[in-house]
Amino acid sequence: MDELKGLETWNLKGRIAVRTPDESGSGSLHWAQRRDEYDLRVIAPFSGGVYELSGTAGTVSLRSPDNSLLQAGDAESLLYEAAGWRLPVSEMVFWIRGIPAPSLQVDRLLLDGENRVSELSQGGWSIRYKRYTGVGGVSMPARLDLENGEVRVRLSVREWNLDR
């Protein structure tokens, strides 16, 4: 896990599916992380939209398919304003790498036979790691499911690029 904590610059390509009590949707996901800066792009083919979420320390912006721009101090409140549901982007930057978020208490942590996280509960979210893949000698999550009782998120990573 220490090696995963040290990964501060990486990008991935994959798929994301989100289900809430009122709606559901899916799309392609492109996530580029450079230390404390990130760019997430979700391409939703059926709604014909591209959502771009960019963040630095203290400023987050969201560009929606109609090209409107929203800004806030954090991604969670911005997504709530735009979509009506909360997604813990600040913690997901850790969870997507298969490690607990240091800002939250760990309520549950299970490891698999290779000492990788298989289940994690933090901040009211349950994260289940379904599959890992080898990337340059490092085992990275390839499929994970997140759930908090109202929102379900499925992430499937098809390509990791690590800058070590």
Biotite code that builds the C-alpha atoms (Angstrom):
import biotite.structure as struc

atoms = struc.array([
    struc.Atom([0.000, 0.000, 0.000], chain_id="A", res_id=1, res_name="MET", atom_name="CA", element="C"),
    struc.Atom([2.916, 2.372, 0.591], chain_id="A", res_id=2, res_name="ASP", atom_name="CA", element="C"),
    struc.Atom([3.804, 2.284, -3.092], chain_id="A", res_id=3, res_name="GLU", atom_name="CA", element="C"),
    struc.Atom([0.210, 3.243, -3.966], chain_id="A", res_id=4, res_name="LEU", atom_name="CA", element="C"),
    struc.Atom([0.264, 6.169, -1.523], chain_id="A", res_id=5, res_name="LYS", atom_name="CA", element="C"),
    struc.Atom([3.342, 7.515, -3.306], chain_id="A", res_id=6, res_name="GLY", atom_name="CA", element="C"),
    struc.Atom([1.590, 7.593, -6.699], chain_id="A", res_id=7, res_name="LEU", atom_name="CA", element="C"),
    struc.Atom([0.673, 11.251, -7.104], chain_id="A", res_id=8, res_name="GLU", atom_name="CA", element="C"),
    struc.Atom([0.670, 11.523, -10.894], chain_id="A", res_id=9, res_name="THR", atom_name="CA", element="C"),
    struc.Atom([-1.375, 9.082, -12.946], chain_id="A", res_id=10, res_name="TRP", atom_name="CA", element="C"),
    struc.Atom([-4.214, 8.820, -15.400], chain_id="A", res_id=11, res_name="ASN", atom_name="CA", element="C"),
    struc.Atom([-6.788, 6.229, -16.246], chain_id="A", res_id=12, res_name="LEU", atom_name="CA", element="C"),
    struc.Atom([-9.393, 5.427, -18.847], chain_id="A", res_id=13, res_name="LYS", atom_name="CA", element="C"),
    struc.Atom([-12.445, 3.343, -18.192], chain_id="A", res_id=14, res_name="GLY", atom_name="CA", element="C"),
    struc.Atom([-16.180, 3.368, -17.593], chain_id="A", res_id=15, res_name="ARG", atom_name="CA", element="C"),
    struc.Atom([-18.353, 4.780, -14.841], chain_id="A", res_id=16, res_name="ILE", atom_name="CA", element="C"),
    struc.Atom([-21.956, 3.954, -14.002], chain_id="A", res_id=17, res_name="ALA", atom_name="CA", element="C"),
    struc.Atom([-23.937, 5.904, -11.400], chain_id="A", res_id=18, res_name="VAL", atom_name="CA", element="C"),
    struc.Atom([-27.312, 4.926, -9.991], chain_id="A", res_id=19, res_name="ARG", atom_name="CA", element="C"),
    struc.Atom([-29.403, 7.037, -7.613], chain_id="A", res_id=20, res_name="THR", atom_name="CA", element="C"),
    struc.Atom([-32.967, 6.443, -6.412], chain_id="A", res_id=21, res_name="PRO", atom_name="CA", element="C"),
    struc.Atom([-34.203, 8.777, -9.175], chain_id="A", res_id=22, res_name="ASP", atom_name="CA", element="C"),
    struc.Atom([-31.925, 8.133, -12.128], chain_id="A", res_id=23, res_name="GLU", atom_name="CA", element="C"),
    struc.Atom([-28.997, 6.224, -13.558], chain_id="A", res_id=24, res_name="SER", atom_name="CA", element="C"),
    struc.Atom([-26.412, 6.774, -16.235], chain_id="A", res_id=25, res_name="GLY", atom_name="CA", element="C"),
    struc.Atom([-23.084, 5.600, -17.515], chain_id="A", res_id=26, res_name="SER", atom_name="CA", element="C"),
    struc.Atom([-20.263, 6.766, -19.690], chain_id="A", res_id=27, res_name="GLY", atom_name="CA", element="C"),
    struc.Atom([-16.601, 6.720, -20.475], chain_id="A", res_id=28, res_name="SER", atom_name="CA", element="C"),
    struc.Atom([-14.274, 8.082, -17.816], chain_id="A", res_id=29, res_name="LEU", atom_name="CA", element="C"),
    struc.Atom([-10.921, 9.796, -18.312], chain_id="A", res_id=30, res_name="HIS", atom_name="CA", element="C"),
    struc.Atom([-9.151, 10.858, -15.091], chain_id="A", res_id=31, res_name="TRP", atom_name="CA", element="C"),
    struc.Atom([-5.793, 12.658, -15.004], chain_id="A", res_id=32, res_name="ALA", atom_name="CA", element="C"),
    struc.Atom([-4.261, 13.329, -11.573], chain_id="A", res_id=33, res_name="GLN", atom_name="CA", element="C"),
    struc.Atom([-1.204, 15.547, -11.025], chain_id="A", res_id=34, res_name="ARG", atom_name="CA", element="C"),
    struc.Atom([-0.567, 15.804, -7.279], chain_id="A", res_id=35, res_name="ARG", atom_name="CA", element="C"),
    struc.Atom([-3.413, 18.055, -6.037], chain_id="A", res_id=36, res_name="ASP", atom_name="CA", element="C"),
    struc.Atom([-4.757, 18.912, -9.491], chain_id="A", res_id=37, res_name="GLU", atom_name="CA", element="C"),
    struc.Atom([-7.157, 16.719, -11.426], chain_id="A", res_id=38, res_name="TYR", atom_name="CA", element="C"),
    struc.Atom([-9.211, 16.614, -14.588], chain_id="A", res_id=39, res_name="ASP", atom_name="CA", element="C"),
    struc.Atom([-12.113, 14.192, -14.892], chain_id="A", res_id=40, res_name="LEU", atom_name="CA", element="C"),
    struc.Atom([-14.022, 13.857, -18.123], chain_id="A", res_id=41, res_name="ARG", atom_name="CA", element="C"),
    struc.Atom([-17.163, 11.761, -18.384], chain_id="A", res_id=42, res_name="VAL", atom_name="CA", element="C"),
    struc.Atom([-18.553, 11.152, -21.851], chain_id="A", res_id=43, res_name="ILE", atom_name="CA", element="C"),
    struc.Atom([-22.173, 10.012, -21.681], chain_id="A", res_id=44, res_name="ALA", atom_name="CA", element="C"),
    struc.Atom([-23.047, 8.696, -25.143], chain_id="A", res_id=45, res_name="PRO", atom_name="CA", element="C"),
    struc.Atom([-26.808, 8.385, -24.715], chain_id="A", res_id=46, res_name="PHE", atom_name="CA", element="C"),
    struc.Atom([-27.345, 11.860, -23.300], chain_id="A", res_id=47, res_name="SER", atom_name="CA", element="C"),
    struc.Atom([-24.855, 13.163, -25.841], chain_id="A", res_id=48, res_name="GLY", atom_name="CA", element="C"),
    struc.Atom([-22.931, 14.987, -23.176], chain_id="A", res_id=49, res_name="GLY", atom_name="CA", element="C"),
    struc.Atom([-19.419, 15.561, -21.982], chain_id="A", res_id=50, res_name="VAL", atom_name="CA", element="C"),
    struc.Atom([-18.934, 16.609, -18.382], chain_id="A", res_id=51, res_name="TYR", atom_name="CA", element="C"),
    struc.Atom([-15.551, 18.002, -17.393], chain_id="A", res_id=52, res_name="GLU", atom_name="CA", element="C"),
    struc.Atom([-14.605, 18.391, -13.736], chain_id="A", res_id=53, res_name="LEU", atom_name="CA", element="C"),
    struc.Atom([-11.307, 20.147, -12.988], chain_id="A", res_id=54, res_name="SER", atom_name="CA", element="C"),
    struc.Atom([-9.859, 20.929, -9.610], chain_id="A", res_id=55, res_name="GLY", atom_name="CA", element="C"),
    struc.Atom([-6.940, 22.481, -7.821], chain_id="A", res_id=56, res_name="THR", atom_name="CA", element="C"),
    struc.Atom([-6.521, 23.315, -4.146], chain_id="A", res_id=57, res_name="ALA", atom_name="CA", element="C"),
    struc.Atom([-9.661, 25.272, -3.202], chain_id="A", res_id=58, res_name="GLY", atom_name="CA", element="C"),
    struc.Atom([-11.197, 25.700, -6.672], chain_id="A", res_id=59, res_name="THR", atom_name="CA", element="C"),
    struc.Atom([-13.255, 23.233, -8.671], chain_id="A", res_id=60, res_name="VAL", atom_name="CA", element="C"),
    struc.Atom([-15.066, 23.844, -11.951], chain_id="A", res_id=61, res_name="SER", atom_name="CA", element="C"),
    struc.Atom([-17.595, 21.775, -13.848], chain_id="A", res_id=62, res_name="LEU", atom_name="CA", element="C"),
    struc.Atom([-18.341, 22.280, -17.530], chain_id="A", res_id=63, res_name="ARG", atom_name="CA", element="C"),
    struc.Atom([-21.589, 20.633, -18.571], chain_id="A", res_id=64, res_name="SER", atom_name="CA", element="C"),
    struc.Atom([-22.691, 19.446, -22.032], chain_id="A", res_id=65, res_name="PRO", atom_name="CA", element="C"),
    struc.Atom([-24.477, 22.755, -22.689], chain_id="A", res_id=66, res_name="ASP", atom_name="CA", element="C"),
    struc.Atom([-21.082, 24.449, -22.101], chain_id="A", res_id=67, res_name="ASN", atom_name="CA", element="C"),
    struc.Atom([-22.172, 26.170, -18.891], chain_id="A", res_id=68, res_name="SER", atom_name="CA", element="C"),
    struc.Atom([-19.508, 26.535, -16.227], chain_id="A", res_id=69, res_name="LEU", atom_name="CA", element="C"),
    struc.Atom([-20.100, 26.074, -12.502], chain_id="A", res_id=70, res_name="LEU", atom_name="CA", element="C"),
    struc.Atom([-17.491, 26.694, -9.820], chain_id="A", res_id=71, res_name="GLN", atom_name="CA", element="C"),
    struc.Atom([-17.221, 25.855, -6.127], chain_id="A", res_id=72, res_name="ALA", atom_name="CA", element="C"),
    struc.Atom([-14.671, 25.283, -3.398], chain_id="A", res_id=73, res_name="GLY", atom_name="CA", element="C"),
    struc.Atom([-14.948, 21.492, -3.576], chain_id="A", res_id=74, res_name="ASP", atom_name="CA", element="C"),
    struc.Atom([-16.113, 18.843, -6.017], chain_id="A", res_id=75, res_name="ALA", atom_name="CA", element="C"),
    struc.Atom([-18.682, 17.304, -3.687], chain_id="A", res_id=76, res_name="GLU", atom_name="CA", element="C"),
    struc.Atom([-20.805, 20.457, -3.322], chain_id="A", res_id=77, res_name="SER", atom_name="CA", element="C"),
    struc.Atom([-20.398, 21.268, -7.014], chain_id="A", res_id=78, res_name="LEU", atom_name="CA", element="C"),
    struc.Atom([-21.670, 17.856, -8.080], chain_id="A", res_id=79, res_name="LEU", atom_name="CA", element="C"),
    struc.Atom([-24.541, 18.129, -5.611], chain_id="A", res_id=80, res_name="TYR", atom_name="CA", element="C"),
    struc.Atom([-25.496, 21.499, -7.088], chain_id="A", res_id=81, res_name="GLU", atom_name="CA", element="C"),
    struc.Atom([-25.268, 20.205, -10.668], chain_id="A", res_id=82, res_name="ALA", atom_name="CA", element="C"),
    struc.Atom([-26.609, 16.659, -10.300], chain_id="A", res_id=83, res_name="ALA", atom_name="CA", element="C"),
    struc.Atom([-28.434, 16.518, -6.967], chain_id="A", res_id=84, res_name="GLY", atom_name="CA", element="C"),
    struc.Atom([-26.272, 13.745, -5.481], chain_id="A", res_id=85, res_name="TRP", atom_name="CA", element="C"),
    struc.Atom([-22.966, 13.544, -3.689], chain_id="A", res_id=86, res_name="ARG", atom_name="CA", element="C"),
    struc.Atom([-19.869, 11.787, -4.960], chain_id="A", res_id=87, res_name="LEU", atom_name="CA", element="C"),
    struc.Atom([-16.788, 11.926, -2.697], chain_id="A", res_id=88, res_name="PRO", atom_name="CA", element="C"),
    struc.Atom([-14.213, 12.922, -5.328], chain_id="A", res_id=89, res_name="VAL", atom_name="CA", element="C"),
    struc.Atom([-11.705, 14.028, -2.658], chain_id="A", res_id=90, res_name="SER", atom_name="CA", element="C"),
    struc.Atom([-11.703, 10.521, -1.212], chain_id="A", res_id=91, res_name="GLU", atom_name="CA", element="C"),
    struc.Atom([-12.063, 8.724, -4.537], chain_id="A", res_id=92, res_name="MET", atom_name="CA", element="C"),
    struc.Atom([-8.572, 9.888, -5.524], chain_id="A", res_id=93, res_name="VAL", atom_name="CA", element="C"),
    struc.Atom([-7.360, 7.451, -2.839], chain_id="A", res_id=94, res_name="PHE", atom_name="CA", element="C"),
    struc.Atom([-10.016, 4.751, -3.212], chain_id="A", res_id=95, res_name="TRP", atom_name="CA", element="C"),
    struc.Atom([-9.420, 4.435, -6.967], chain_id="A", res_id=96, res_name="ILE", atom_name="CA", element="C"),
    struc.Atom([-5.794, 3.532, -6.139], chain_id="A", res_id=97, res_name="ARG", atom_name="CA", element="C"),
    struc.Atom([-6.882, 0.898, -3.606], chain_id="A", res_id=98, res_name="GLY", atom_name="CA", element="C"),
    struc.Atom([-5.992, 2.774, -0.423], chain_id="A", res_id=99, res_name="ILE", atom_name="CA", element="C"),
    struc.Atom([-8.025, 4.375, 2.390], chain_id="A", res_id=100, res_name="PRO", atom_name="CA", element="C"),
    struc.Atom([-8.499, 8.145, 2.330], chain_id="A", res_id=101, res_name="ALA", atom_name="CA", element="C"),
    struc.Atom([-6.309, 9.622, 5.103], chain_id="A", res_id=102, res_name="PRO", atom_name="CA", element="C"),
    struc.Atom([-8.905, 12.295, 5.955], chain_id="A", res_id=103, res_name="SER", atom_name="CA", element="C"),
    struc.Atom([-11.511, 9.747, 7.119], chain_id="A", res_id=104, res_name="LEU", atom_name="CA", element="C"),
    struc.Atom([-11.681, 7.130, 9.822], chain_id="A", res_id=105, res_name="GLN", atom_name="CA", element="C"),
    struc.Atom([-11.549, 3.580, 8.489], chain_id="A", res_id=106, res_name="VAL", atom_name="CA", element="C"),
    struc.Atom([-14.677, 1.732, 9.631], chain_id="A", res_id=107, res_name="ASP", atom_name="CA", element="C"),
    struc.Atom([-13.824, -1.537, 7.881], chain_id="A", res_id=108, res_name="ARG", atom_name="CA", element="C"),
    struc.Atom([-10.807, -2.785, 5.974], chain_id="A", res_id=109, res_name="LEU", atom_name="CA", element="C"),
    struc.Atom([-10.417, -6.276, 4.516], chain_id="A", res_id=110, res_name="LEU", atom_name="CA", element="C"),
    struc.Atom([-7.388, -7.435, 2.553], chain_id="A", res_id=111, res_name="LEU", atom_name="CA", element="C"),
    struc.Atom([-7.179, -10.232, 0.023], chain_id="A", res_id=112, res_name="ASP", atom_name="CA", element="C"),
    struc.Atom([-4.548, -12.970, -0.103], chain_id="A", res_id=113, res_name="GLY", atom_name="CA", element="C"),
    struc.Atom([-2.115, -10.632, -1.884], chain_id="A", res_id=114, res_name="GLU", atom_name="CA", element="C"),
    struc.Atom([-2.433, -7.906, 0.790], chain_id="A", res_id=115, res_name="ASN", atom_name="CA", element="C"),
    struc.Atom([-4.602, -5.688, -1.437], chain_id="A", res_id=116, res_name="ARG", atom_name="CA", element="C"),
    struc.Atom([-7.765, -3.991, -0.223], chain_id="A", res_id=117, res_name="VAL", atom_name="CA", element="C"),
    struc.Atom([-10.824, -6.101, -1.016], chain_id="A", res_id=118, res_name="SER", atom_name="CA", element="C"),
    struc.Atom([-13.366, -4.135, 1.062], chain_id="A", res_id=119, res_name="GLU", atom_name="CA", element="C"),
    struc.Atom([-13.220, -0.692, 2.619], chain_id="A", res_id=120, res_name="LEU", atom_name="CA", element="C"),
    struc.Atom([-15.783, 1.372, 4.534], chain_id="A", res_id=121, res_name="SER", atom_name="CA", element="C"),
    struc.Atom([-15.154, 5.075, 5.109], chain_id="A", res_id=122, res_name="GLN", atom_name="CA", element="C"),
    struc.Atom([-17.321, 8.168, 5.498], chain_id="A", res_id=123, res_name="GLY", atom_name="CA", element="C"),
    struc.Atom([-20.558, 6.248, 5.013], chain_id="A", res_id=124, res_name="GLY", atom_name="CA", element="C"),
    struc.Atom([-19.307, 4.640, 1.792], chain_id="A", res_id=125, res_name="TRP", atom_name="CA", element="C"),
    struc.Atom([-18.688, 0.959, 1.195], chain_id="A", res_id=126, res_name="SER", atom_name="CA", element="C"),
    struc.Atom([-16.077, 0.197, -1.453], chain_id="A", res_id=127, res_name="ILE", atom_name="CA", element="C"),
    struc.Atom([-15.653, -3.315, -2.856], chain_id="A", res_id=128, res_name="ARG", atom_name="CA", element="C"),
    struc.Atom([-12.674, -4.108, -5.043], chain_id="A", res_id=129, res_name="TYR", atom_name="CA", element="C"),
    struc.Atom([-13.752, -6.723, -7.563], chain_id="A", res_id=130, res_name="LYS", atom_name="CA", element="C"),
    struc.Atom([-10.627, -7.001, -9.703], chain_id="A", res_id=131, res_name="ARG", atom_name="CA", element="C"),
    struc.Atom([-7.012, -5.811, -9.892], chain_id="A", res_id=132, res_name="TYR", atom_name="CA", element="C"),
    struc.Atom([-4.610, -5.574, -12.825], chain_id="A", res_id=133, res_name="THR", atom_name="CA", element="C"),
    struc.Atom([-0.835, -5.422, -13.046], chain_id="A", res_id=134, res_name="GLY", atom_name="CA", element="C"),
    struc.Atom([0.623, -2.121, -14.253], chain_id="A", res_id=135, res_name="VAL", atom_name="CA", element="C"),
    struc.Atom([4.401, -2.006, -14.453], chain_id="A", res_id=136, res_name="GLY", atom_name="CA", element="C"),
    struc.Atom([4.800, -4.347, -11.504], chain_id="A", res_id=137, res_name="GLY", atom_name="CA", element="C"),
    struc.Atom([2.141, -2.574, -9.411], chain_id="A", res_id=138, res_name="VAL", atom_name="CA", element="C"),
    struc.Atom([-1.273, -4.085, -8.693], chain_id="A", res_id=139, res_name="SER", atom_name="CA", element="C"),
    struc.Atom([-3.928, -1.443, -9.462], chain_id="A", res_id=140, res_name="MET", atom_name="CA", element="C"),
    struc.Atom([-7.707, -1.671, -9.074], chain_id="A", res_id=141, res_name="PRO", atom_name="CA", element="C"),
    struc.Atom([-9.464, -2.517, -12.327], chain_id="A", res_id=142, res_name="ALA", atom_name="CA", element="C"),
    struc.Atom([-13.037, -2.792, -11.029], chain_id="A", res_id=143, res_name="ARG", atom_name="CA", element="C"),
    struc.Atom([-14.599, -1.314, -7.892], chain_id="A", res_id=144, res_name="LEU", atom_name="CA", element="C"),
    struc.Atom([-18.098, -0.657, -6.633], chain_id="A", res_id=145, res_name="ASP", atom_name="CA", element="C"),
    struc.Atom([-18.955, 2.195, -4.262], chain_id="A", res_id=146, res_name="LEU", atom_name="CA", element="C"),
    struc.Atom([-22.222, 2.537, -2.371], chain_id="A", res_id=147, res_name="GLU", atom_name="CA", element="C"),
    struc.Atom([-23.566, 4.799, 0.361], chain_id="A", res_id=148, res_name="ASN", atom_name="CA", element="C"),
    struc.Atom([-27.177, 3.645, 0.578], chain_id="A", res_id=149, res_name="GLY", atom_name="CA", element="C"),
    struc.Atom([-28.487, 6.191, -1.938], chain_id="A", res_id=150, res_name="GLU", atom_name="CA", element="C"),
    struc.Atom([-25.815, 6.358, -4.613], chain_id="A", res_id=151, res_name="VAL", atom_name="CA", element="C"),
    struc.Atom([-24.131, 3.412, -6.309], chain_id="A", res_id=152, res_name="ARG", atom_name="CA", element="C"),
    struc.Atom([-21.071, 3.880, -8.470], chain_id="A", res_id=153, res_name="VAL", atom_name="CA", element="C"),
    struc.Atom([-19.354, 1.227, -10.557], chain_id="A", res_id=154, res_name="ARG", atom_name="CA", element="C"),
    struc.Atom([-15.889, 1.993, -11.894], chain_id="A", res_id=155, res_name="LEU", atom_name="CA", element="C"),
    struc.Atom([-14.203, -0.209, -14.453], chain_id="A", res_id=156, res_name="SER", atom_name="CA", element="C"),
    struc.Atom([-10.659, 0.804, -15.399], chain_id="A", res_id=157, res_name="VAL", atom_name="CA", element="C"),
    struc.Atom([-9.371, -0.523, -18.697], chain_id="A", res_id=158, res_name="ARG", atom_name="CA", element="C"),
    struc.Atom([-6.113, 1.433, -18.791], chain_id="A", res_id=159, res_name="GLU", atom_name="CA", element="C"),
    struc.Atom([-3.816, 2.837, -16.105], chain_id="A", res_id=160, res_name="TRP", atom_name="CA", element="C"),
    struc.Atom([-0.777, 5.053, -16.786], chain_id="A", res_id=161, res_name="ASN", atom_name="CA", element="C"),
    struc.Atom([1.475, 5.580, -13.788], chain_id="A", res_id=162, res_name="LEU", atom_name="CA", element="C"),
    struc.Atom([4.139, 8.273, -13.597], chain_id="A", res_id=163, res_name="ASP", atom_name="CA", element="C"),
    struc.Atom([6.647, 7.053, -11.032], chain_id="A", res_id=164, res_name="ARG", atom_name="CA", element="C"),
])
